[in-house]
Amino acid sequence: MLVLDRRVAVVPIDPADTKRGAICISEAGVVASMVALLEQTWHSAVPLGADRSKDARTGLSTSEQELLTLLASGLTDEVAGRLGISARSVRRQMSGLMERLDASSRFEAGLKAARRGWLR
């Protein structure tokens, strides 16, 4: 799907056979729905090649667990290099963790993560 200026969406006629062509949609309601779908998908996306396995006890991925451990030891967003991901990905993961913990600051997130037993 392509979305242009939130006014036009281009989608394949048949996603299984893109050779059949695409349709261009400019109806505001349909485009708005497609934009919402695209944004939801974007926000829930993980970096290509990221570890998607979750710890059965905590529900944390390996990279989330590593991030919490490094941040708990006092390191900043610059831990990205140690995790092999971008600083933007670190901020996105931390934002997701804070939301799951219902925390308004990283300090509060650290306290709540510790209370839940998420820190090693």
Long-range contacts (C-beta under 8 A, 24 or more apart in sequence): 1-34, 1-38, 3-31, 3-34, 3-35, 3-38, 6-31, 6-32, 6-35, 7-31, 9-34, 9-35, 47-85, 47-86, 47-89, 50-85, 57-117, 58-116, 58-117, 58-118, 60-118, 63-93, 64-93, 64-96, 64-97, 65-118, 65-120, 67-93, 67-94, 67-97, 68-97, 68-110, 68-113, 68-118, 68-119, 69-119, 69-120, 71-106, 71-110, 72-110, 72-113, 72-114, 72-119
